[in-house]
């Protein structure tokens, strides 16, 4: 089986590294960060593909890393229930999933502070150059370096992120910081509120250290807000330090003016329990919502996976699941091809391109229906999370 370098050590990269290792490959992960990865404790809905390695091979149960809700609930502005339906969702945090995966990988092969700055191919090998001047060789390079992928920029310079027209305000706060009435209203559900050209979601996620006991969890919100491209977006994404960020403003970086305006809008338009969450978050952060799609995922003996290939809007809750599925599919194709990298990649690319384009179209449709079309409706089957389709 081939020698593999995985470029990027987040959830997608780690899942790929684990399944490729299990398939018999010699795997190293090069992560550019010099410290253990953190993602601000942000919440994620956890689909089967995201959890698959932990539950099938990692000896964990879903309940070990996920909080659960049994209802989907839509609130009116006055806080009363507009619509509810029984549907079980699992939620976790980026940190909880990533840490759990990392504990299952070989420590000496997950290398921090190893930023890949260039790579080239000759014959049957890939030559990788690192920022510190070191180099490495592999038979396969898996580029899992995320939405701002250096690999994609080098391999497909014509592919640029396409701005959706809206951003996501996000944040978490301790469940125990909420009033008892708000905890009761929000604690057992994925809670929505639909506004004009906007919607917001609130749900519980594991607390610090992965705490899952009710009262020890965090409550996570994601609020999609339209921001015009140009001066308005530039102003929002220029932080208090004067630095303009393209993808996200981390906690504490947004200006007081932007945070105050967001909180005032929450108080004016959101149901009281949801307002309590949004205004209670000390340092909300902002993520710009982009679409990114590639025409190819394979380039000789290099491939793009996860957000490095397709960055999809979060509305199907399938971004991390797609990244994980890319890794599982790659390991399966390599095993079926007996380690023949070109043959495996050819078969893998056809299937993962189709999945990426289908997911991107579905997420774009959901987002546009809320933010621009006015057709985002409680109870719509399209809104059920899933990688391959609603509920799947």
C-alpha positions in Angstrom: 0.0 0.0 0.0 1.2 3.5 -0.7 3.0 6.0 1.5 0.6 8.9 2.2 1.0 12.5 3.3 -2.1 14.2 4.5 -1.9 17.9 4.3 -4.1 19.3 7.1 -5.0 17.8 10.4 -8.6 18.7 11.0 -11.6 16.4 11.1 -11.5 15.5 7.4 -7.7 15.1 7.4 -7.7 13.0 10.5 -10.5 10.7 9.3 -8.6 10.2 6.0 -5.4 9.5 7.9 -7.1 6.9 10.2 -8.9 5.0 7.5 -5.9 5.0 5.2 -3.6 3.8 8.0 -6.1 1.0 8.7 -6.0 0.1 5.0 -2.3 -0.6 5.3 -0.9 2.7 4.2 2.1 4.4 5.8 0.5 7.8 6.8 1.9 11.1 8.1 -0.2 14.2 8.8 1.4 17.6 8.3 -0.5 20.3 10.2 0.6 23.8 9.8 -0.5 25.0 13.2 2.2 24.7 15.8 -0.3 24.2 18.6 -3.2 21.7 19.0 -6.1 22.8 16.8 -9.0 24.6 18.3 -12.2 25.8 16.6 -13.6 28.2 19.2 -15.8 25.4 20.6 -18.3 25.9 17.7 -21.1 23.4 17.5 -21.7 21.0 14.7 -24.5 18.7 13.9 -23.1 15.2 13.7 -24.2 12.9 10.9 -23.3 9.2 10.7 -20.3 9.8 8.4 -18.8 12.3 10.9 -19.0 9.8 13.7 -18.4 6.6 11.7 -14.7 6.1 12.6 -15.3 6.8 16.3 -18.2 4.4 16.5 -17.1 1.6 14.1 -13.4 1.5 15.0 -12.8 3.9 17.9 -14.8 2.0 20.6 -17.0 5.0 21.3 -20.8 5.3 21.5 -22.6 8.3 20.0 -23.6 9.3 23.5 -19.9 9.6 24.5 -19.3 12.6 22.2 -22.8 14.0 21.3 -25.7 15.7 22.9 -29.1 14.8 21.6 -32.3 16.6 20.9 -35.7 14.9 20.1 -37.6 17.8 18.6 -37.4 20.3 15.8 -39.1 23.4 17.0 -39.9 26.7 15.3 -40.8 29.7 17.5 -42.8 32.8 16.8 -41.5 36.2 17.7 -43.5 36.1 20.9 -41.8 32.8 21.9 -44.8 30.6 21.3 -44.4 27.4 19.2 -45.2 27.8 15.6 -44.4 24.3 14.6 -42.7 21.2 16.1 -42.0 17.7 15.0 -40.3 14.7 16.6 -36.9 14.2 15.0 -33.7 13.1 16.8 -30.5 15.0 16.0 -27.1 14.6 17.5 -24.8 17.6 18.1 -21.3 17.9 19.2 -18.5 20.5 19.0 -15.6 20.6 16.6 -13.2 20.3 19.4 -14.8 17.2 20.9 -14.8 15.3 17.6 -11.3 16.4 16.5 -9.8 15.5 19.9 -11.5 12.1 19.9 -10.1 11.3 16.5 -6.7 12.5 17.3 -6.5 10.2 20.4 -6.9 7.3 17.9 -4.0 8.3 15.6 -0.3 7.6 16.1 1.2 10.6 18.0 4.5 10.4 16.2 2.8 10.7 12.8 0.7 13.7 13.5 3.2 16.5 13.1 2.4 20.0 14.2 4.2 23.1 12.8 4.7 21.4 9.5 3.3 23.8 6.9 3.3 22.6 3.4 4.4 25.4 1.1 4.9 23.6 -2.2 4.7 20.2 -3.8 5.7 18.6 -7.1 5.4 15.3 -8.8 7.8 13.1 -10.7 7.2 9.6 -11.8 5.4 7.7 -9.1 6.1 10.1 -6.2 5.1 13.4 -4.7 7.7 15.7 -3.3 6.5 18.0 -0.5 8.4 21.1 0.7 7.7 22.5 4.2 8.0 26.1 5.5 11.1 25.2 7.6 12.9 24.0 4.5 12.5 20.3 5.2 11.0 18.0 2.5 9.3 14.7 2.3 8.3 12.1 -0.3 5.1 10.1 -0.6 3.2 8.1 -3.2 0.0 10.0 -2.5 -0.7 13.5 -1.2 -4.2 14.0 0.3 -4.9 17.8 0.5 -7.3 18.4 3.4 -6.3 22.0 4.1 -9.8 23.5 4.3 -11.7 26.3 2.8 -8.6 28.5 2.3 -6.8 25.6 0.7 -3.2 26.4 -0.5 -3.4 23.2 -2.6 -6.5 24.2 -4.4 -5.0 27.7 -5.1 -2.0 26.0 -6.6 -3.8 23.3 -8.6 -6.9 25.3 -9.6 -6.0 29.0 -9.5 -9.1 29.8 -11.5 -11.4 28.5 -8.8 -12.5 31.3 -6.4 -15.0 31.3 -3.5 -18.4 32.6 -4.5 -20.0 34.8 -1.8 -23.5 33.7 -0.9 -24.7 37.1 0.1 -24.9 36.4 3.8 -22.8 35.6 6.9 -23.3 33.5 10.0 -23.1 35.1 13.4 -22.2 32.4 15.8 -21.4 31.8 19.5 -21.8 29.6 22.5 -22.5 30.2 26.2 -22.9 27.9 29.2 -26.4 26.3 29.5 -26.4 27.2 33.2 -26.1 30.9 32.4 -29.7 30.8 31.0 -32.8 31.2 32.9 -34.7 28.0 33.8 -37.5 28.9 31.4 -35.1 29.3 28.5 -33.3 26.1 29.3 -36.6 24.2 29.4 -37.7 25.8 26.1 -34.4 25.1 24.2 -32.8 22.1 25.9 -34.5 19.3 24.1 -34.8 20.7 20.5 -33.1 22.1 17.5 -34.9 25.4 17.7 -35.5 27.7 14.7 -36.9 31.1 14.1 -37.6 32.4 10.7 -37.4 36.1 10.0 -37.6 38.1 6.8 -34.6 37.2 4.7 -33.0 35.4 7.7 -33.2 32.5 10.1 -31.5 31.4 13.2 -30.8 28.0 14.8 -30.1 27.2 18.5 -29.1 23.8 20.0 -27.2 22.3 22.9 -23.7 20.9 22.4 -21.1 19.3 24.7 -19.6 21.6 27.3 -15.9 22.1 28.2 -14.1 18.8 28.2 -17.0 17.2 26.4 -19.5 17.5 29.3 -22.9 16.1 28.2 -25.0 16.4 31.4 -27.9 18.8 31.1 -26.9 22.0 32.7 -23.2 21.4 32.0 -23.6 21.7 28.2 -23.1 24.8 26.0 -25.9 26.3 23.9 -24.8 27.2 20.4 -26.5 29.6 18.0 -26.1 30.2 14.3 -27.8 33.3 12.8 -27.7 33.8 9.1 -27.8 37.5 8.2 -27.7 39.1 4.7 -24.7 41.5 4.2 -24.3 43.3 0.9 -21.0 42.5 -0.9 -18.7 45.5 -1.1 -18.5 48.2 1.5 -20.9 46.6 4.0 -19.1 43.3 4.0 -15.7 45.0 4.1 -16.8 47.0 7.2 -18.2 44.0 9.0 -15.1 41.8 8.3 -12.6 44.4 9.4 -12.0 43.7 13.0 -11.2 45.9 15.9 -7.5 45.5 15.1 -8.1 46.9 11.6 -7.3 43.6 9.9 -9.8 42.6 7.1 -10.4 38.8 7.3 -11.8 36.9 4.3 -13.4 33.9 6.0 -14.1 34.5 9.7 -13.7 37.0 12.5 -12.7 35.0 15.6 -14.2 35.7 19.1 -13.2 39.1 20.3 -12.3 40.4 16.9 -15.6 41.9 15.7 -16.0 45.6 16.4 -18.1 46.9 19.3 -20.3 48.6 16.7 -21.0 45.4 14.8 -21.7 43.4 18.0 -24.0 46.1 19.4 -25.9 46.3 16.1 -26.3 42.5 16.0 -27.6 42.4 19.7 -30.0 45.2 19.0 -31.4 43.4 16.0 -31.8 40.3 18.2 -33.7 42.2 20.9 -35.9 43.7 18.3 -36.8 40.6 16.3 -36.0 37.3 18.0 -38.1 35.3 20.4 -37.2 36.0 24.0 -35.5 32.6 24.7 -33.4 33.0 21.5 -32.6 36.6 22.3 -31.3 35.5 25.7 -28.8 33.2 24.1 -27.7 35.6 21.4 -27.2 38.6 23.7 -25.7 36.4 26.4 -22.7 35.3 24.3 -19.7 37.5 25.4 -17.7 37.3 22.2 -19.8 36.2 19.2 -17.9 35.5 16.0 -18.7 35.8 12.3 -18.2 33.4 9.4 -18.7 34.4 5.8 -20.8 31.9 3.9 -19.2 30.8 0.6 -19.8 28.3 -2.1 -16.7 26.6 -3.6 -16.8 23.9 -6.2 -14.0 22.3 -8.2 -14.2 20.7 -11.6 -11.5 18.1 -10.6 -10.4 16.5 -7.3 -7.4 14.5 -8.7 -4.2 15.8 -10.0 -1.8 13.0 -10.7 -1.0 11.6 -7.3 -2.5 14.5 -5.4 -6.2 14.9 -4.4 -8.4 17.4 -2.8 -10.9 16.4 -0.1 -13.4 18.1 2.2 -13.6 21.9 2.1 -10.4 22.0 0.0 -12.6 20.7 -2.8 -16.2 21.7 -2.0 -17.1 24.3 0.6 -20.9 24.0 1.0 -23.3 26.2 3.0 -24.0 24.7 6.4 -27.7 24.2 5.9 -27.5 20.4 5.5 -25.1 20.1 8.4 -23.0 18.0 6.1 -19.6 19.7 5.7 -17.7 17.6 8.1 -19.6 14.5 7.0 -18.6 15.1 3.4 -15.0 15.5 4.4 -15.1 12.2 6.4 -16.9 10.4 3.6 -14.2 11.5 1.1 -11.6 9.8 3.3 -13.6 6.6 3.7 -14.2 6.4 0.0 -10.6 6.9 -0.8 -9.5 4.1 1.5 -12.0 1.8 0.1 -10.9 2.5 -3.5 -7.3 2.0 -2.6 -8.0 -1.3 -1.0 -10.1 -2.4 -4.0 -7.3 -1.4 -6.4 -4.7 -3.2 -4.4 -2.8 0.0 -3.7 -2.8 1.2 -7.3 -3.0 4.9 -6.7 -3.9 6.1 -10.2 -6.6 3.5 -10.6 -8.1 4.2 -7.1 -8.1 7.9 -7.6 -9.8 7.7 -11.0 -12.7 5.7 -9.6 -12.9 7.8 -6.4 -13.0 11.1 -8.2 -16.0 10.3 -10.3 -18.1 9.4 -7.2 -16.9 12.2 -4.9 -17.3 14.9 -7.6 -21.0 13.9 -8.0 -21.6 13.9 -4.3 -19.9 17.3 -3.9 -21.9 19.0 -6.7 -25.2 17.5 -5.4 -24.6 18.6 -1.9 -23.6 22.1 -3.0 -26.8 22.5 -5.0 -29.0 21.3 -2.2 -27.4 23.6 0.4 -27.5 26.6 -2.0 -31.2 25.9 -2.6 -32.0 25.9 1.2 -30.0 29.0 1.9 -31.4 31.0 -0.9 -35.0 30.0 0.0 -34.4 31.6 3.4 -32.3 34.6 2.7 -33.7 35.7 -0.6 -36.7 33.6 -1.7 -39.0 33.7 1.3 -39.9 30.1 0.9 -38.1 28.6 4.0 -41.0 26.9 5.7 -41.4 25.0 9.0 -41.8 21.3 8.4 -40.3 21.4 4.9 -38.6 18.0 4.4 -35.7 19.8 2.6 -34.5 21.2 5.9 -33.8 17.8 7.5 -30.0 17.4 7.8 -28.2 14.8 5.7 -25.2 14.2 3.5 -26.8 12.3 0.6 -30.3 13.8 1.0 -32.7 14.9 3.7 -32.4 12.5 6.6 -29.7 10.4 4.8 
